[in-house]
């Protein structure tokens, strides 16, 4: 390997993987529901996009959404609001990543944000053949990270229980 290529590789390898991101934009009129607020499906799309950016940034692979757990719509969002979607890696399994996503909205005239939505969303990294592939392990660095990791593990246990219950009623 040429010296310049080796130096570039070492610099790349030393970089910390992306474990969080924040998307900001305005809620558009096309996202309006029949009550004049932002449609919940639009909010779910924003959540998936921010979460996927974190999962892909962490794993360096294409990722697929495998579940959305405990989504809570706390407050409706007005059209024209300034939106902030913050996604943060909170747990990694062998091939999976769990991302906490918070959506906040503000009137752009005052900049006071209020939380509108929260959830945990799970992704699996896949290889070129579409098969799950191992992801780098994430380790909590702060007490808040540790608390969020515990939250993810609890949510994962609940999710497995819910899935088992749902399978009883799913058609083949």
N, C-alpha and C positions, 0 to 999 in steps of 0.2 A: 504494500500500500504506500503510495507516495506520501512524503512528509506532510504536505499541505492537506491531503485528504484525511490522514490520520489525525491531524490537529483539529480539522473541522468535525470529525466524528467524535472526538473526545469532548469538544465544546458542546456538541449536540447532546451527548450522553449525560453531561454534567447538568444540563438544564433541568429544572424541576418541571414535572408534568403539570398540565393545567388541571386544577381540581375544583375551580369555581369560575363562574362568569356572571355578568349582569347584562341583560339586554334592555335597552330603553327606546321607546317609540311612542307615538300617539295612537290612541284607539280610534279607528277609522269608521266612518258611517256605514261602510259595507258590512261591518261586524255587528250591526244593530239587530236586536231581537224584536219581537212584537210588542214588548213593553218599553222600547226606546233605550234600553241598556245594552251593554256588550253581551253577545250570545255566549253561553257557557262553553259551547264547542270551540269558539275562537280562543277562549282562555286556555282550554285544554291543549289546543294546538301550540300556543305560546309556551306552555309548560313543557311539552314534548320537545320543542325546538331547543329551548335553553338546556334541558336535561341532556339531550343528545349531544349538544356541543361540549358539555362537560365529559360525558362518557367517552366520546371520540377523542377529545383532547387528552384524557387520562390514558386510555388504552392504545391510542394510535391506530385503531382499527375501526372498521364500519361496525356500528352497533344497532341492535334491534330492541324495541321496547317490548318487555315481557310482562310488565304489570304496572298499574297505577294504583297505589294504595291510599285509602283514607282521604281522598280529595275533599277539601272543605271550602265551599264558597261562603265566605264570611260576610261579604258586603258587595252589592252590585257595583259595576263600573260604568261610569257615564261616558258616552261618546265624546271624544275630544280630550279625554284625560291623558295625562302623561303617565305612561306605564313603565314599571320597573319589574323585570322578571329576574330574580336572583336564584341561581342554581348552584348547589354545592355538594360535592362528593362526600358521603358520610359513612360508606361501608363498601368493602369489596369482598366478594367470594372468590371462588376459583376462576369462574368465567363471567361473573356478574358484577355489576356496579349499582349501588343504590344512591340516588341523588335526592336531596331535599330541595324543594322548589317553593319559593314564596313569591307571590304576585302582590305588588303594591301599586296604588294609583294616586295621582294628585291632580288638583286643579292647576294647570300650568301658570296661572296668575299668582298663586301663593306658594307653590312648591311644598306644601305640607302633605306628605305621603301617609296613606292609611293602608294597612294590610287588607287584601280582598280575598286571597286564596292561598291555601297551603296543601302540599301533598308530598308523598315520597313516590318516586318513580324508579322502576328497575329496568336495567338494560343488560344485554348479553353481547359481548364482543364476538364477531364471527370472522372466520377466515375467508379466503377467496372462493371456497366451495360452499359457503354458507353454514359451516359447522362451528359450534362454539369453540372458542380459543381462550387460553389462559390470559388473565390480565395482571398487570403489576399490582402488588399488594399496597394498599393505602394504610397508613398508620396515623392515628389521632396525634395531634401536636399540642393541643390546648385542652383545658377542662371542658370547654364548650364542644370541641370536636369529639371528645370521649362521650359526653352526654348524648350527642347526636348519633354516634355509632351505636350506643345502647338503644336509642329510640328506633334506629333502623333494624336492629336485631329483634326487638320486640314486635315491630310491625311485620317483619318477615315471618315470625312464628304465627302471628294472627292470620297473615295472608295464607299460609299453608293450611291452617284450620278451616278458613273460609273456602279455599279451593276444594278441600276434601268434602265439605258439606255440599258445595255446588255440584260436584261430580255425581252425587246421588240423583240429581234431577236433570242432568244434561242428557240429551239424546245423542246416540252414536252417529 
